[in-house]
């Protein structure tokens, strides 16, 4: 009888968000089981208080769990949890040392979406995954914090609220900040939109740069708590950003996404769901896509011609197309 399930999730925020797609199918198949997620320290706070997960454990592969000694320490701690089933989405060799039944990944292919690969782990063992997708849920306290932010910043709920995130972990994946500023201005001018700009802890200067380039005022979200950031993204009618963790957060809270992709394989890592649009240029390079891969960004250019060729007009047409679809 399966009573305790351990899901091997990920370190990066986007990957951890995508892994939440397995929660609902596991809940329905094992209604009495306790579900624990094992995530990296970066993603821990995002999932730790999520109501749909019973427990979240953190592994620190650069700290106490680094090297083989650290792995042994972590395995001993996990074995103490006496899990009946380990669902390994990381394809990790040492997940087999935890004990209990082991469900691992088998589906391969560079053009297969990560969520499809995760759900396949369950499908091969008879779990119904119909309709499953990444999801984040919020606590009452997080909803109240969101309401306070909206009130304190004078958000008019009768106007369109649009979220923009110009940042990301890798420079070669970023669209130019002046382009984000132009898009934001166009939305303010043509749609009377209110703009929320988001930024990671190391991206506040980029956030300020976009705000300074805009002709219209925007509201800079300085919140560091990813859970509260996610709750704010949920309030947006539309989210526009590069290939980065908040893009997957937006899709997971049900906000339609305009995802700007250059050097990343969007078939594998794009926003999950039919309602989102991936914008790419027509530029073709032999090395594209280079991400994910062993030598991502290995050209050393620091930027990618494929994403630089995406125009503001192209993105705005995608936004209009997405909004028209939302009105049907």
Secondary structure, DSSP 8 states (H G I E B T S, - for coil): ---EEEEE--SSHHHHHHHTHHHHHHHHHSTT-EEEEEEEHHHHHHHHT-TT-SEEEEE-TTTTT-HHHHHHHHHHHHHHT--SEEEESS--GGGGGS-SEEE------TTS-HHHHHHHHHHTTT---TT--------HHHHHHHHHHHHHTT--TTS-EEEEE---S-GGG---HHHHHHHHHHHHHHH--EEEEE--TT-HHHHHHHHHH-SS--EE-----HHHHHHHHHH-SEEEEESSHHHHHHHHTT--EEEE-SSB-HHHHS-SSTT-EEE--S---TT---BSSTTTTTT--SS-HHHHT--HHHHHHHHHHHHHHHH-
